[in-house]
Amino acid sequence: MGPSTQAMQKDDTLNPGMLWVGDGQALWQQAAGNSNKACISCHGGATRSMKGVAARYPAFDERSQHPITLGQRINQCRQHHQQAAPLKDESQPLLALESYVGLQSRGLPLATPVDARLAPYRQRGEVRFEQRLGQLNLSCAQCHTSNAGGKLGSALIPQAHPQGYPVYRLEWQTMGSLQRRLRNCMTGVRAQPFAYGALELVELELYLTARAQGMAGETPAVRP
């Protein structure tokens, strides 16, 4: 990020992502579904109950027996505890709740769980990171490891650390999830992107989070 983008992220009065955080806070307190329960009914105040939670995702889910993202956990809670319909991927309400929960872990280190059950999924994520894709025959690693710090056109190539998602991208003029960014990259190399929520994307998220282990969370981050 350039200095102006960094300044925008650091100042909550300038950070556009805080608009989604505000919406998420309202949704946290709002009853939903047939149970007429709000998130706050079970979890209480997010400032205390959600501290450090976002830093631990993706995590292994006992119900589905595979890793899930924070957004998938939110939808799972809505379905099973609030008896409400799941929120659509990339929808304003889901990104708002993710942003609000993510804010409670801002400044805390990413800490994917030490769970042997996650190992095969993380390994598959690493394979996907190294795998060449699409008509351009490029892998994530070729850009974000071998050429990190270089330029693609006029844009600086980052190391693909996911500590700020959901992020407000100036390019998008809105908030977006890590899966949206991964799908953008796949489209960029002219590959067929995986569907939102696909296990393949969750595995990539898991590996990327492991690569960024110990880095401080920045949600809601701002990116070019």
DOFIDO-997443 format. One record per residue (C-alpha): residue number from 0; x, y, z. Coordinates in steps of 0.2 Angstrom, whole numbers. Example, Ala and Ser with C-alpha at 12.3 -4.5 7.8 and 13.67 -1.06 7.14 Angstrom:
<pts>
k/X/Y/Z
0/62/-22/39
1/68/-5/36
</pts>
This chain:
<pts>
k/X/Y/Z
0/0/0/0
1/5/18/-3
2/6/30/11
3/-12/37/7
4/-20/20/7
5/-11/16/24
6/-17/32/31
7/-35/28/26
8/-34/11/34
9/-27/17/50
10/-40/31/53
11/-57/23/57
12/-65/40/52
13/-58/38/34
14/-58/19/32
15/-73/15/21
16/-74/-3/28
17/-80/4/44
18/-97/7/36
19/-99/-12/34
20/-93/-14/52
21/-107/-2/58
22/-120/-12/48
23/-113/-28/55
24/-115/-22/73
25/-133/-18/69
26/-136/-35/62
27/-127/-43/78
28/-141/-35/88
29/-155/-39/77
30/-167/-54/79
31/-168/-65/64
32/-176/-81/58
33/-190/-91/66
34/-181/-92/83
35/-182/-73/84
36/-164/-73/91
37/-150/-61/88
38/-132/-65/88
39/-130/-56/104
40/-143/-67/112
41/-131/-82/112
42/-114/-73/111
43/-117/-57/121
44/-106/-42/116
45/-94/-46/102
46/-80/-35/109
47/-77/-49/122
48/-85/-65/115
49/-78/-63/97
50/-60/-57/102
51/-48/-68/93
52/-61/-78/84
53/-58/-72/66
54/-39/-75/68
55/-43/-94/70
56/-52/-97/53
57/-53/-107/43
58/-56/-120/56
59/-61/-138/57
60/-80/-140/58
61/-87/-155/67
62/-103/-155/58
63/-97/-155/40
64/-80/-164/45
65/-70/-152/34
66/-63/-134/37
67/-75/-119/35
68/-72/-101/34
69/-79/-87/46
70/-92/-83/34
71/-98/-101/33
72/-98/-102/52
73/-109/-87/52
74/-121/-95/40
75/-121/-111/50
76/-126/-101/66
77/-140/-93/57
78/-147/-109/50
79/-145/-119/66
80/-148/-107/80
81/-158/-93/72
82/-167/-104/60
83/-164/-91/47
84/-160/-93/29
85/-141/-92/25
86/-134/-76/18
87/-128/-75/0
88/-109/-76/-3
89/-103/-58/-6
90/-119/-51/0
91/-119/-34/10
92/-125/-43/26
93/-113/-57/26
94/-98/-46/23
95/-104/-34/36
96/-105/-47/50
97/-88/-54/44
98/-81/-37/45
99/-88/-34/63
100/-82/-50/70
101/-65/-48/61
102/-63/-31/69
103/-63/-39/86
104/-47/-48/81
105/-38/-32/74
106/-20/-32/80
107/-21/-50/86
108/-9/-63/77
109/-17/-75/65
110/-17/-91/73
111/-24/-106/63
112/-28/-120/75
113/-16/-134/79
114/-27/-147/73
115/-21/-163/64
116/-37/-164/55
117/-33/-148/45
118/-16/-155/39
119/-22/-164/23
120/-33/-149/18
121/-19/-137/21
122/-7/-148/11
123/-20/-148/-4
124/-21/-129/-2
125/-2/-128/-4
126/-3/-139/-20
127/-16/-128/-27
128/-5/-113/-23
129/10/-121/-33
130/-1/-127/-47
131/-1/-119/-64
132/-18/-114/-70
133/-27/-107/-85
134/-22/-102/-103
135/-8/-91/-96
136/-1/-107/-87
137/3/-97/-71
138/3/-102/-52
139/-1/-92/-37
140/17/-95/-31
141/25/-88/-47
142/18/-71/-44
143/16/-70/-25
144/32/-80/-20
145/45/-79/-34
146/40/-61/-40
147/34/-54/-24
148/39/-35/-22
149/40/-34/-41
150/28/-25/-53
151/14/-32/-63
152/10/-17/-74
153/11/-2/-62
154/5/-13/-47
155/16/-20/-34
156/15/-38/-32
157/11/-43/-14
158/15/-59/-4
159/-3/-64/-4
160/-5/-62/15
161/-24/-63/19
162/-24/-54/36
163/-36/-40/32
164/-51/-49/24
165/-64/-44/21
166/-55/-29/13
167/-61/-13/5
168/-53/-13/-12
169/-52/4/-20
170/-52/-5/-37
171/-69/-13/-32
172/-76/2/-23
173/-84/-10/-10
174/-79/-23/2
175/-75/-41/-4
176/-70/-58/3
177/-54/-67/1
178/-63/-79/-10
179/-68/-65/-22
180/-50/-60/-23
181/-44/-78/-27
182/-58/-80/-40
183/-52/-63/-48
184/-34/-70/-49
185/-40/-86/-57
186/-50/-76/-70
187/-34/-66/-73
188/-24/-81/-78
189/-39/-87/-89
190/-44/-101/-78
191/-61/-107/-73
192/-64/-101/-55
193/-70/-112/-41
194/-88/-108/-35
195/-90/-97/-19
196/-89/-109/-4
197/-80/-123/-14
198/-69/-133/-3
199/-54/-130/-15
200/-55/-111/-11
201/-57/-115/8
202/-41/-126/7
203/-32/-111/-2
204/-38/-99/12
205/-31/-112/25
206/-14/-112/17
207/-13/-94/14
208/-18/-91/32
209/-4/-103/38
210/9/-94/28
211/4/-78/37
212/4/-86/54
213/8/-73/67
214/4/-58/57
215/-7/-45/65
216/-25/-45/59
217/-31/-29/50
218/-49/-31/47
219/-57/-20/39
220/-41/-17/28
221/-40/-6/13
222/-31/-11/-2
223/-28/-3/-19
</pts>
